[in-house]
């Protein structure tokens, strides 16, 4: 009998454990599920049934409630009203729509703001945020954090075991706060005390002997004035760390509170892809992560004269490749349904663009996609923002119809899904990783040395080349297993430690191929230059010394000769002194150091190390270096024009075209095209089935 009980307990434990795995919430044969934000509190309750019925009829499978509804959930302090939300959940279930429940922590009610104004963010300028916006309460307000959890607890108690609710979103587009309230000051001091243990350790790390910065007690330390010239770089660096940690812990606290009461429900949050913010993927309590992506709001001219109607072709691709490696599943919680209202300029997307964006994020591996929002708002800050239906509440917008088309296509695609079909070998063989650490971004942005330097643009030069090759890309961190990738790129990895250098060396010696670029290895993890020759710890790895670096004036750009071609540069260049056995691929031209090596490569064990000592103007030398390396490694690559993307997932090929020209796809004649044609027009999509 005891054995049977033990087996039963083990089985139960296994079932409960598996239920908490994010991938178990999304069935593989479902491929992707699609939803839409709905705000029942914004509309007369007599319209809810009609709206949710129409939502389901369009093909949506889930909806999204209560994101900005704290004032309706708790109209008075300690008095909660869930009756209206219960009705909305019941109506969603009536039409077989699952619900994502949200915490409303980005919109505190006015009674809370007025009773406790200390929760409102105090900016560096001394300006206090006021009620009437959103995300104006600080995550570093101790009272706000604790009171928010009371509301979260009530929500979780009420809906945590409701089978109609499949998951939770905590907060909304969580950001990092630079708050200067007394609470934030004290929490920063406590964080520093926990990190350094002693004031002497802090003084040593911060280099406070410089400019008479020395502290004798943590109570003397204030949040740095980031706009004040000459502020201690390590103090600012640690403040970045602190603010990122505050955001992460605020989300984690909410997720942990929900999990006290939730049964078989997942928890996520929707991040804006701020790659250098230091929060994405750092949570310990979120089950997986999602992102927000708006493509057309005057931010990108795209490709060609009408490219601004399609957006940056790397925008969705990079978000996919950045988020996917950070959790076993990921999703897109906000994807633009049409024209928006809050950009610098707000043009209409090109017809077909919304559908193309949907297929592009599907191509990256997303398990869910949701759009903001179902109904176009009639009042408030976001008037003129398109929804799935227009201002009459019933007529689908052009983007709404494109969502409907996508959802119909996914239903058809599910019928063709075969779990036994693998992605093409040529595609998987060119899988590449880009090593990324947000603290490197902080360090370089705090101390650029030249106004011409742009860290993300430097990364994009390598990333854009890889996507033109048709390479699947993962953005990874130091702790990742490098051996999964035949090629690993570490662009501008300025802050490094000897443990990582050893790990990279072992990766190469075992057969990996490492590409490093300028601004790598200059400093330790705290941003200190090495007490050695410049960047000395990486010399044995790259097979060269870095003698010095140059930062030309913008009007005096120069070039590097590689093969018979010259490549322009004007941002950052490192003069390399190769050791024996290191080959030179490119040399500087036209300045006092003409002829000095700028690009080098060497064999190390079974692998190779390539070092690109410049940041080029247009990314062409970065592309040529990678092209030459892949050729030496006998890894075939494609040559897609800018704006054309081809990816594979779940036995399907997906191509999208952001360029201003029709592109002819080379799809084998024996493969079935499910949607689109071999000739893929601007804004077009082609999907085919693999064997």
C-alpha positions as CSV (number, residue, x, y, z in Angstrom):
1,X,0.0,0.0,0.0
2,X,2.8,2.4,0.9
3,X,4.5,1.6,-2.5
4,X,1.3,2.5,-4.3
5,X,1.0,5.7,-2.3
6,X,4.6,6.6,-3.1
7,X,4.2,5.9,-6.8
8,X,1.0,8.0,-6.8
9,X,2.9,10.9,-5.1
10,X,5.7,10.7,-7.5
11,X,3.3,10.7,-10.4
12,X,1.5,13.7,-9.0
13,X,4.7,15.5,-8.4
14,X,5.8,14.8,-12.0
15,X,2.5,16.1,-13.4
16,X,2.7,19.2,-11.3
17,X,6.3,19.8,-12.3
18,X,5.6,19.3,-16.0
19,X,2.6,21.6,-15.8
20,X,4.9,24.4,-14.8
21,X,7.1,24.1,-17.9
22,X,6.2,26.9,-20.2
23,X,6.3,24.8,-23.3
24,X,3.6,22.6,-21.9
25,X,1.2,25.6,-22.0
26,X,1.4,25.8,-25.8
27,X,0.8,22.7,-27.9
28,X,3.3,22.1,-30.7
29,X,0.6,21.3,-33.2
30,X,-1.2,24.6,-32.4
31,X,1.9,26.3,-33.8
32,X,0.8,29.8,-32.6
33,X,-2.2,31.3,-30.8
34,X,-3.5,34.8,-31.6
35,X,-5.2,37.2,-29.3
36,X,-6.3,40.9,-28.9
37,X,-6.4,43.4,-26.1
38,X,-9.9,44.4,-24.9
39,X,-10.9,47.0,-22.3
40,X,-14.4,46.2,-21.2
41,X,-14.2,49.1,-18.7
42,X,-13.9,51.5,-21.7
43,X,-17.3,50.5,-23.2
44,X,-20.9,50.3,-22.2
45,X,-21.5,46.8,-20.8
46,X,-24.4,46.3,-23.3
47,X,-21.8,46.1,-26.1
48,X,-19.5,43.5,-24.5
49,X,-21.4,40.5,-25.8
50,X,-21.4,41.8,-29.3
51,X,-17.7,42.7,-29.2
52,X,-16.5,39.4,-27.8
53,X,-18.7,37.5,-30.2
54,X,-17.3,39.4,-33.2
55,X,-13.8,39.0,-31.8
56,X,-14.2,35.3,-31.8
57,X,-15.8,35.3,-35.3
58,X,-12.7,37.0,-36.7
59,X,-10.7,34.1,-35.5
60,X,-9.0,35.3,-32.3
61,X,-8.4,32.6,-29.7
62,X,-7.7,34.7,-26.5
63,X,-8.2,38.2,-25.2
64,X,-6.5,40.4,-22.6
65,X,-8.2,42.1,-19.7
66,X,-7.5,44.6,-16.8
67,X,-4.2,46.0,-17.9
68,X,-5.1,49.6,-17.0
69,X,-8.1,49.0,-14.7
70,X,-6.9,49.5,-11.1
71,X,-9.3,52.4,-10.5
72,X,-12.2,50.1,-11.5
73,X,-10.8,47.1,-9.6
74,X,-10.3,49.1,-6.4
75,X,-12.4,52.2,-6.6
76,X,-11.7,53.0,-3.0
77,X,-8.9,51.9,-0.7
78,X,-9.4,48.3,0.3
79,X,-12.7,48.0,-1.5
80,X,-12.5,45.7,-4.5
81,X,-15.0,45.2,-7.3
82,X,-14.6,42.2,-9.6
83,X,-18.2,41.9,-10.6
84,X,-17.8,43.7,-13.9
85,X,-14.6,41.8,-14.7
86,X,-16.3,38.5,-13.9
87,X,-19.0,39.3,-16.4
88,X,-16.4,40.1,-19.1
89,X,-14.5,36.8,-18.4
90,X,-17.8,34.9,-18.6
91,X,-18.6,36.4,-21.9
92,X,-15.2,35.6,-23.3
93,X,-15.7,32.0,-22.2
94,X,-19.1,32.0,-23.9
95,X,-17.3,32.5,-27.2
96,X,-14.5,30.2,-26.4
97,X,-11.9,33.0,-25.9
98,X,-9.3,32.3,-23.2
99,X,-8.3,35.2,-21.0
100,X,-4.9,36.7,-20.1
101,X,-5.4,38.6,-16.8
102,X,-3.2,41.6,-16.1
103,X,-2.1,43.4,-13.1
104,X,-2.7,47.1,-13.3
105,X,0.5,48.4,-11.6
106,X,1.3,50.8,-14.4
107,X,-1.8,52.9,-13.7
108,X,-2.4,53.5,-9.9
109,X,-5.8,55.1,-9.0
110,X,-5.9,58.8,-8.2
111,X,-6.8,58.2,-4.6
112,X,-3.5,56.4,-4.1
113,X,-1.5,59.1,-5.9
114,X,-3.1,61.8,-3.8
115,X,-2.9,60.1,-0.5
116,X,0.7,58.9,-1.1
117,X,2.4,61.4,-3.5
118,X,5.7,59.9,-2.6
119,X,4.9,57.0,-4.9
120,X,5.2,59.3,-7.9
121,X,8.5,59.4,-9.7
122,X,10.8,62.4,-8.9
123,X,13.0,63.2,-11.8
124,X,16.6,64.4,-11.8
125,X,15.4,67.9,-12.6
126,X,13.3,68.0,-9.5
127,X,10.0,67.6,-11.4
128,X,7.5,65.3,-9.8
129,X,5.4,63.2,-12.1
130,X,1.6,63.7,-11.6
131,X,-1.5,61.6,-12.0
132,X,-3.1,61.4,-15.4
133,X,-0.6,59.4,-17.4
134,X,0.7,55.9,-16.9
135,X,3.9,54.4,-15.5
136,X,4.3,57.4,-13.3
137,X,4.6,55.5,-10.0
138,X,8.1,54.4,-9.1
139,X,9.2,50.8,-8.6
140,X,11.5,52.2,-5.9
141,X,8.7,53.5,-3.8
142,X,8.6,51.0,-0.9
143,X,4.9,51.9,-0.2
144,X,3.9,51.5,-3.8
145,X,5.6,48.1,-4.1
146,X,3.9,46.8,-0.9
147,X,0.5,48.2,-1.7
148,X,0.6,46.9,-5.3
149,X,1.0,43.4,-4.0
150,X,-2.2,43.7,-2.0
151,X,-4.1,44.4,-5.2
152,X,-2.2,41.6,-7.0
153,X,-3.1,39.2,-4.2
154,X,-6.8,40.0,-4.5
155,X,-6.7,39.4,-8.2
156,X,-4.8,36.2,-7.9
157,X,-7.1,34.9,-5.1
158,X,-10.1,35.6,-7.3
159,X,-8.8,34.3,-10.7
160,X,-5.9,32.1,-9.8
161,X,-7.9,28.9,-10.1
162,X,-10.2,30.0,-12.9
163,X,-9.7,27.7,-15.8
164,X,-10.9,30.4,-18.2
165,X,-7.8,32.4,-17.4
166,X,-4.7,30.8,-19.0
167,X,-2.1,33.2,-17.9
168,X,-1.1,36.6,-16.5
169,X,0.8,39.7,-17.6
170,X,2.4,41.6,-14.8
171,X,2.7,45.4,-15.3
172,X,2.8,46.7,-18.9
173,X,6.0,47.5,-20.9
174,X,8.0,47.7,-17.7
175,X,10.7,50.3,-17.8
176,X,13.7,51.3,-15.7
177,X,13.0,54.3,-13.4
178,X,15.6,57.0,-12.5
179,X,13.7,58.0,-9.4
180,X,15.2,60.6,-7.0
181,X,12.7,60.2,-4.1
182,X,14.0,59.5,-0.6
183,X,12.8,55.9,-0.9
184,X,14.9,55.4,-4.0
185,X,17.9,57.1,-2.4
186,X,17.7,54.7,0.6
187,X,17.1,51.6,-1.5
188,X,20.1,52.5,-3.6
189,X,22.3,52.8,-0.5
190,X,21.0,49.5,0.8
191,X,21.6,47.9,-2.6
192,X,25.2,49.2,-2.5
193,X,25.7,48.0,1.1
194,X,24.5,44.5,0.1
195,X,26.8,44.5,-3.0
196,X,30.0,45.8,-1.4
197,X,29.6,44.9,2.3
198,X,32.1,47.6,3.3
199,X,32.6,51.2,2.3
200,X,36.3,50.5,1.7
201,X,35.3,47.9,-1.0
202,X,33.0,50.4,-2.7
203,X,35.7,53.1,-2.6
204,X,38.2,50.7,-4.2
205,X,35.8,49.7,-7.0
206,X,34.6,53.2,-7.6
207,X,38.1,54.6,-7.7
208,X,37.1,57.4,-5.2
209,X,40.7,58.6,-4.7
210,X,40.1,60.3,-8.0
211,X,38.8,63.9,-7.6
212,X,38.4,63.5,-3.8
213,X,35.4,61.3,-4.1
214,X,36.1,59.1,-1.1
215,X,33.2,58.1,1.2
216,X,33.3,57.1,4.8
217,X,29.8,55.8,5.1
218,X,27.0,54.5,2.7
219,X,24.7,57.2,4.1
220,X,26.8,59.8,2.3
221,X,26.0,58.4,-1.2
222,X,23.3,59.8,-3.3
223,X,21.8,58.7,-6.6
224,X,24.1,60.2,-9.2
225,X,23.1,63.2,-11.2
226,X,23.5,61.6,-14.7
227,X,23.3,65.0,-16.4
228,X,26.0,66.5,-14.3
229,X,29.3,66.6,-16.1
230,X,32.1,64.4,-14.7
231,X,30.0,62.2,-12.3
232,X,31.8,59.1,-11.1
233,X,31.4,56.5,-13.9
234,X,31.3,53.6,-11.5
235,X,28.6,55.3,-9.4
236,X,26.5,55.8,-12.6
237,X,27.3,52.2,-13.7
238,X,26.0,50.9,-10.3
239,X,22.9,53.0,-10.5
240,X,22.1,51.4,-13.9
241,X,22.5,48.0,-12.2
242,X,20.3,49.1,-9.3
243,X,17.5,50.5,-11.4
244,X,17.4,47.3,-13.6
245,X,17.3,45.2,-10.4
246,X,14.4,47.2,-9.1
247,X,12.3,46.6,-12.2
248,X,13.2,42.9,-12.2
249,X,12.4,42.4,-8.5
250,X,9.1,44.3,-8.8
251,X,8.0,42.0,-11.6
252,X,9.2,39.0,-9.7
253,X,7.4,40.0,-6.5
254,X,4.1,40.2,-8.5
255,X,4.7,36.9,-10.2
256,X,5.5,35.1,-7.0
257,X,2.3,36.5,-5.4
258,X,0.2,35.2,-8.3
259,X,1.8,31.8,-8.1
260,X,0.7,31.5,-4.4
261,X,-2.8,31.1,-5.7
262,X,-2.6,30.2,-9.4
263,X,-3.2,26.7,-10.7
264,X,-2.0,25.8,-14.2
265,X,-1.6,29.4,-15.3
266,X,1.6,31.0,-16.7
267,X,3.0,34.4,-15.8
268,X,4.8,36.8,-18.2
269,X,5.4,40.5,-18.9
270,X,5.6,42.4,-22.1
271,X,8.9,44.2,-22.6
272,X,9.8,46.9,-25.1
273,X,12.9,45.5,-26.8
274,X,15.3,47.9,-25.1
275,X,18.3,45.6,-25.5
276,X,20.6,47.6,-23.3
277,X,18.1,48.0,-20.4
278,X,19.4,45.1,-18.4
279,X,16.0,43.7,-17.5
280,X,14.9,41.4,-20.3
281,X,15.3,37.7,-19.3
282,X,16.6,38.5,-15.8
283,X,13.5,37.5,-14.0
284,X,13.5,34.4,-11.8
285,X,9.7,34.2,-11.5
286,X,8.3,34.8,-15.0
287,X,7.6,31.6,-16.8
288,X,8.6,33.2,-20.2
289,X,8.8,36.6,-21.7
290,X,7.1,38.5,-24.5
291,X,7.8,41.7,-26.4
292,X,6.0,44.7,-27.8
293,X,6.7,45.8,-31.4
294,X,5.4,48.8,-33.3
295,X,6.8,49.1,-36.8
296,X,5.4,52.2,-38.5
297,X,5.4,55.5,-36.5
298,X,8.0,57.6,-38.2
299,X,11.0,55.9,-36.7
300,X,12.4,54.1,-39.7
301,X,12.5,55.0,-43.4
302,X,12.8,51.3,-44.3
303,X,14.0,50.5,-47.8
304,X,13.0,52.6,-50.8
305,X,10.7,55.6,-51.1
306,X,7.8,53.8,-49.4
307,X,9.8,51.8,-46.9
308,X,8.5,53.9,-44.0
309,X,5.2,52.1,-44.5
310,X,6.9,48.7,-43.8
311,X,9.4,49.6,-41.1
312,X,12.9,48.4,-40.3
313,X,13.4,44.9,-41.7
314,X,15.6,44.0,-38.8
315,X,13.2,45.2,-36.1
316,X,11.1,42.0,-35.7
317,X,13.9,39.7,-36.7
318,X,16.3,41.0,-33.9
319,X,13.5,40.9,-31.3
320,X,12.8,37.3,-32.2
321,X,16.4,36.3,-32.1
322,X,17.0,38.2,-28.8
323,X,14.0,37.0,-26.9
324,X,13.8,33.4,-28.1
325,X,17.0,32.1,-26.4
326,X,16.0,33.6,-23.1
327,X,13.1,31.3,-22.3
328,X,11.8,27.9,-23.6
329,X,8.9,29.7,-25.3
330,X,8.4,33.4,-26.1
331,X,5.6,35.5,-27.5
332,X,4.7,38.9,-28.9
333,X,2.2,40.6,-26.7
334,X,1.7,43.8,-28.7
335,X,2.0,43.9,-32.5
336,X,0.7,46.9,-34.3
337,X,-2.7,46.5,-36.0
338,X,-2.4,49.6,-38.2
339,X,-1.9,53.3,-37.9
340,X,-0.9,54.6,-34.5
341,X,-1.1,58.1,-33.0
342,X,1.9,58.6,-30.7
343,X,4.9,58.6,-33.1
344,X,6.8,61.5,-34.6
345,X,4.7,60.9,-37.8
346,X,2.0,58.3,-38.1
347,X,1.5,57.0,-41.6
348,X,-0.7,54.2,-42.7
349,X,1.2,50.8,-43.1
350,X,1.4,49.5,-46.6
351,X,-1.5,47.1,-47.5
352,X,-0.2,43.7,-46.5
353,X,2.4,44.9,-44.0
354,X,0.4,43.9,-40.9
355,X,0.1,40.3,-42.2
356,X,3.8,40.3,-43.2
357,X,4.8,41.4,-39.6
358,X,2.6,38.6,-38.2
359,X,4.3,36.0,-40.4
360,X,7.7,37.4,-39.6
361,X,7.3,37.0,-35.9
362,X,5.9,33.5,-36.5
363,X,9.0,32.7,-38.5
364,X,11.1,33.5,-35.5
365,X,9.4,30.9,-33.4
366,X,6.8,32.8,-31.4
367,X,4.2,30.7,-29.5
368,X,1.7,33.5,-29.2
369,X,0.9,36.9,-30.7
370,X,-1.5,39.5,-29.4
371,X,-2.4,42.9,-30.9
372,X,-3.2,46.2,-29.2
373,X,-6.2,46.8,-29.4
374,X,-9.6,45.5,-30.5
375,X,-11.5,48.7,-30.6
376,X,-10.1,52.1,-31.7
377,X,-10.4,54.5,-28.6
378,X,-12.8,57.4,-28.8
379,X,-11.3,59.3,-25.8
380,X,-8.0,59.6,-24.1
381,X,-4.4,60.0,-25.2
382,X,-4.6,57.4,-27.9
383,X,-7.3,58.8,-30.1
384,X,-6.6,58.0,-33.8
385,X,-4.9,54.8,-32.8
386,X,-6.2,52.0,-35.0
387,X,-7.7,48.8,-33.6
388,X,-9.0,45.6,-35.2
389,X,-12.3,47.4,-35.6
390,X,-12.9,51.1,-36.1
391,X,-14.6,53.9,-34.2
392,X,-18.0,52.4,-34.8
393,X,-17.0,49.3,-32.9
394,X,-17.9,46.8,-35.6
395,X,-16.3,47.5,-38.9
396,X,-12.9,45.8,-39.3
397,X,-10.0,48.0,-40.2
398,X,-7.6,47.0,-43.0
399,X,-5.2,45.7,-40.3
400,X,-8.1,43.8,-38.7
401,X,-8.8,42.0,-42.0
402,X,-5.1,41.2,-42.3
403,X,-5.2,39.7,-38.8
404,X,-8.2,37.7,-39.8
405,X,-6.4,36.4,-42.9
406,X,-3.3,35.4,-40.9
407,X,-5.5,33.5,-38.4
408,X,-7.3,31.6,-41.2
409,X,-3.9,30.7,-42.7
410,X,-2.6,29.4,-39.3
411,X,-5.7,27.2,-39.0
412,X,-4.9,25.8,-42.4
413,X,-1.2,25.5,-41.6
414,X,-2.0,23.4,-38.5
415,X,-3.5,20.7,-40.8
416,X,-0.1,20.5,-42.6
417,X,2.0,20.3,-39.5
418,X,4.2,17.2,-39.3
419,X,6.4,16.9,-36.2
420,X,8.8,14.5,-38.0
421,X,9.9,17.1,-40.5
422,X,13.2,18.8,-39.7
423,X,14.5,22.2,-40.8
424,X,17.0,22.1,-43.7
425,X,20.5,21.0,-42.8
426,X,22.1,23.8,-44.7
427,X,20.0,26.3,-42.6
428,X,20.9,24.7,-39.2
429,X,24.6,24.3,-40.1
430,X,25.0,28.1,-40.4
431,X,23.5,28.8,-37.0
432,X,25.4,31.6,-35.3
433,X,25.5,33.2,-31.9
434,X,26.1,36.8,-31.0
435,X,27.5,37.3,-27.5
436,X,25.7,40.1,-25.8
437,X,26.0,41.7,-22.4
438,X,24.0,44.8,-21.5
439,X,26.7,46.0,-19.1
440,X,29.1,46.3,-22.0
441,X,26.6,48.6,-23.6
442,X,26.3,50.7,-20.5
443,X,30.1,50.9,-20.2
444,X,30.6,52.0,-23.8
445,X,27.8,54.5,-23.7
446,X,29.1,56.0,-20.4
447,X,32.5,56.5,-22.0
448,X,32.1,56.6,-25.7
449,X,35.4,58.4,-26.5
450,X,33.9,59.6,-29.8
451,X,30.4,61.0,-30.6
452,X,30.4,58.8,-33.7
453,X,30.2,55.6,-31.8
454,X,26.9,53.7,-31.6
455,X,27.0,50.4,-29.9
456,X,23.7,49.0,-31.3
457,X,24.7,50.1,-34.8
458,X,28.0,48.2,-34.4
459,X,26.1,45.0,-33.5
460,X,23.7,45.5,-36.3
461,X,26.5,45.4,-38.9
462,X,27.2,41.8,-38.0
463,X,23.6,40.9,-37.4
464,X,22.5,42.3,-40.8
465,X,25.2,40.4,-42.6
466,X,24.1,37.1,-40.9
467,X,20.5,37.6,-41.9
468,X,21.5,38.2,-45.5
469,X,23.3,34.9,-45.3
470,X,20.0,33.2,-44.2
471,X,21.7,32.2,-40.9
472,X,19.6,31.5,-37.8
473,X,20.9,33.7,-35.0
474,X,20.7,33.6,-31.2
475,X,21.7,36.5,-29.0
476,X,23.3,34.7,-26.0
477,X,25.0,35.5,-22.7
478,X,28.2,34.4,-21.1
479,X,26.8,31.4,-19.3
480,X,25.4,29.8,-22.5
481,X,26.9,26.6,-23.9
482,X,29.0,27.9,-26.8
483,X,29.6,24.5,-28.3
484,X,26.1,24.5,-29.9
485,X,27.3,27.1,-32.4
486,X,29.9,26.6,-35.2
487,X,30.4,30.4,-35.3
488,X,30.3,32.8,-32.3
489,X,30.6,36.6,-32.7
490,X,31.5,38.8,-29.8
491,X,31.2,42.4,-31.1
492,X,32.7,45.2,-29.0
493,X,32.9,43.1,-25.8
494,X,34.7,45.8,-23.9
495,X,34.3,44.5,-20.3
496,X,35.5,40.9,-19.8
497,X,37.0,38.7,-17.2
498,X,39.7,36.0,-17.4
499,X,37.0,33.3,-16.8
500,X,35.2,34.2,-20.0
501,X,38.5,34.5,-21.9
502,X,39.3,30.9,-20.8
503,X,35.8,29.8,-21.8
504,X,36.2,31.4,-25.2
505,X,39.7,29.9,-25.6
506,X,38.3,26.4,-24.8
507,X,35.5,26.9,-27.3
508,X,37.9,27.7,-30.1
509,X,40.4,24.9,-29.2
510,X,37.5,22.5,-29.4
511,X,36.6,23.5,-32.9
512,X,34.6,26.7,-32.5
513,X,35.1,29.8,-34.7
514,X,35.2,33.0,-32.8
515,X,34.9,36.5,-34.3
516,X,35.8,39.5,-32.1
517,X,35.7,43.2,-32.9
518,X,37.2,46.5,-31.8
519,X,36.6,47.7,-28.3
520,X,36.9,44.1,-26.9
521,X,38.8,43.2,-23.8
522,X,39.8,46.7,-22.8
523,X,38.4,46.6,-19.2
524,X,37.4,44.2,-16.4
525,X,33.8,43.7,-15.4
526,X,33.8,46.8,-13.2
527,X,34.9,49.0,-16.1
528,X,38.6,49.3,-15.0
529,X,41.4,49.4,-17.5
530,X,43.8,46.5,-16.9
531,X,47.1,47.3,-15.1
532,X,49.0,45.9,-18.1
533,X,49.4,46.6,-21.7
534,X,46.2,47.8,-23.4
535,X,43.7,44.9,-23.6
536,X,46.5,42.5,-22.6
537,X,44.3,39.6,-21.3
538,X,43.0,38.9,-24.9
539,X,46.4,38.8,-26.6
540,X,46.9,35.1,-26.4
541,X,43.4,34.5,-27.7
542,X,43.5,36.8,-30.7
543,X,47.2,36.1,-31.5
544,X,48.2,39.8,-31.5
545,X,48.7,42.9,-29.4
546,X,46.7,46.0,-29.6
547,X,49.3,48.8,-29.9
548,X,46.8,51.7,-29.8
549,X,43.5,52.9,-31.2
550,X,42.5,55.9,-33.2
551,X,39.3,58.0,-33.4
552,X,39.4,60.2,-36.5
553,X,37.4,63.3,-37.0
554,X,34.2,62.7,-39.0
555,X,35.4,64.7,-42.0
556,X,38.7,62.7,-42.2
557,X,37.4,59.2,-42.7
558,X,39.9,56.7,-44.0
559,X,39.8,53.1,-45.3
560,X,41.0,49.6,-44.7
561,X,42.3,47.5,-47.7
562,X,41.1,43.9,-47.7
563,X,41.8,41.9,-50.8
564,X,41.4,44.3,-53.7
565,X,38.6,46.4,-52.0
566,X,38.8,49.4,-49.7
567,X,36.3,49.8,-46.9
568,X,35.6,53.2,-45.3
569,X,35.7,53.8,-41.5
570,X,35.6,56.9,-39.3
571,X,34.5,55.7,-35.8
572,X,37.0,53.4,-34.1
573,X,40.2,51.7,-35.3
574,X,42.7,49.5,-33.5
575,X,46.3,49.1,-34.6
576,X,47.2,45.5,-34.3
577,X,50.6,43.8,-33.9
578,X,50.2,40.2,-35.0
579,X,52.2,37.4,-33.4
580,X,53.8,34.6,-35.4
581,X,51.1,32.3,-36.9
582,X,48.5,35.1,-37.2
583,X,47.4,36.1,-40.7
584,X,46.5,39.6,-41.8
585,X,43.3,40.0,-43.8
586,X,43.1,43.8,-43.9
587,X,45.4,46.8,-43.5
588,X,44.9,50.5,-42.8
589,X,45.3,52.9,-45.6
590,X,46.0,56.7,-45.9
591,X,47.1,57.8,-42.5
592,X,50.4,57.8,-40.5
593,X,49.8,54.2,-39.6
594,X,49.1,53.1,-43.2
595,X,50.0,49.4,-43.7
596,X,49.3,48.5,-40.1
597,X,47.1,45.4,-39.7
598,X,43.4,46.1,-39.0
599,X,41.8,42.6,-39.5
600,X,43.6,39.4,-38.5
601,X,42.8,35.7,-38.1
602,X,44.6,32.7,-36.6
603,X,44.1,29.0,-36.0
604,X,43.9,27.9,-32.4
605,X,43.5,24.2,-31.7
606,X,40.8,22.9,-33.9
607,X,39.1,26.3,-34.4
608,X,39.8,29.9,-35.5
609,X,39.8,33.4,-34.0
610,X,39.2,36.4,-36.2
611,X,39.6,40.0,-34.9
612,X,38.1,42.9,-36.8
613,X,39.8,46.1,-35.4
614,X,37.6,48.7,-37.0
615,X,33.9,49.8,-37.0
616,X,33.2,50.4,-40.6
617,X,30.8,53.1,-42.0
618,X,28.4,50.7,-43.7
619,X,29.1,47.2,-42.4
620,X,30.6,46.0,-45.7
621,X,33.9,44.9,-44.3
622,X,32.1,43.1,-41.4
623,X,30.1,41.3,-44.0
624,X,33.1,40.4,-46.1
625,X,35.0,39.0,-43.1
626,X,32.1,36.8,-42.2
627,X,31.6,35.7,-45.8
628,X,35.3,34.8,-46.1
629,X,35.2,32.9,-42.8
630,X,32.1,30.9,-43.7
631,X,33.7,30.0,-47.1
632,X,36.8,28.7,-45.3
633,X,34.7,26.6,-43.0
634,X,32.7,25.2,-46.0
635,X,29.5,26.5,-44.6
636,X,27.2,27.5,-47.5
637,X,25.4,30.8,-47.1
638,X,22.6,32.5,-49.0
639,X,22.8,36.0,-50.5
640,X,19.5,37.6,-49.7
641,X,19.1,41.3,-50.6
642,X,18.4,43.8,-47.8
643,X,14.8,43.4,-46.6
644,X,14.3,39.8,-47.7
645,X,14.2,37.4,-44.8
646,X,13.9,33.6,-45.0
647,X,13.5,31.5,-41.9
648,X,12.3,27.9,-41.1
649,X,10.3,26.5,-38.2
650,X,8.2,23.4,-37.5
651,X,8.8,22.0,-41.0
652,X,7.8,25.2,-42.9
653,X,9.7,27.8,-44.8
654,X,8.6,31.5,-44.4
655,X,9.8,34.4,-46.5
656,X,8.9,38.0,-46.1
657,X,9.9,41.0,-48.2
658,X,10.5,44.5,-46.8
659,X,12.5,45.6,-49.9
660,X,11.1,47.8,-52.7
661,X,11.6,45.1,-55.3
662,X,9.9,41.8,-56.1
663,X,12.2,38.9,-55.1
664,X,12.3,35.5,-56.8
665,X,12.6,32.7,-54.2
666,X,14.5,29.6,-55.0
667,X,12.1,26.9,-53.7
668,X,12.7,23.4,-54.9
669,X,10.0,22.3,-57.4
670,X,8.9,19.3,-55.3
671,X,8.0,21.5,-52.3
672,X,4.4,22.7,-51.9
673,X,3.8,26.4,-51.6
674,X,0.9,26.9,-49.1
675,X,0.6,30.7,-49.3
676,X,2.0,33.2,-51.7
677,X,4.2,32.6,-54.8
678,X,7.8,32.1,-55.7
679,X,7.8,35.8,-56.8
680,X,7.4,37.6,-53.5
681,X,6.3,41.3,-53.9
682,X,7.0,44.2,-51.6
683,X,5.2,43.5,-48.3
684,X,4.5,40.0,-49.4
685,X,4.7,36.6,-47.7
686,X,5.4,33.1,-49.0
687,X,5.0,30.0,-46.9
688,X,6.0,26.5,-48.1
689,X,6.0,23.0,-46.6
690,X,9.1,21.0,-46.2
691,X,9.5,17.2,-46.7
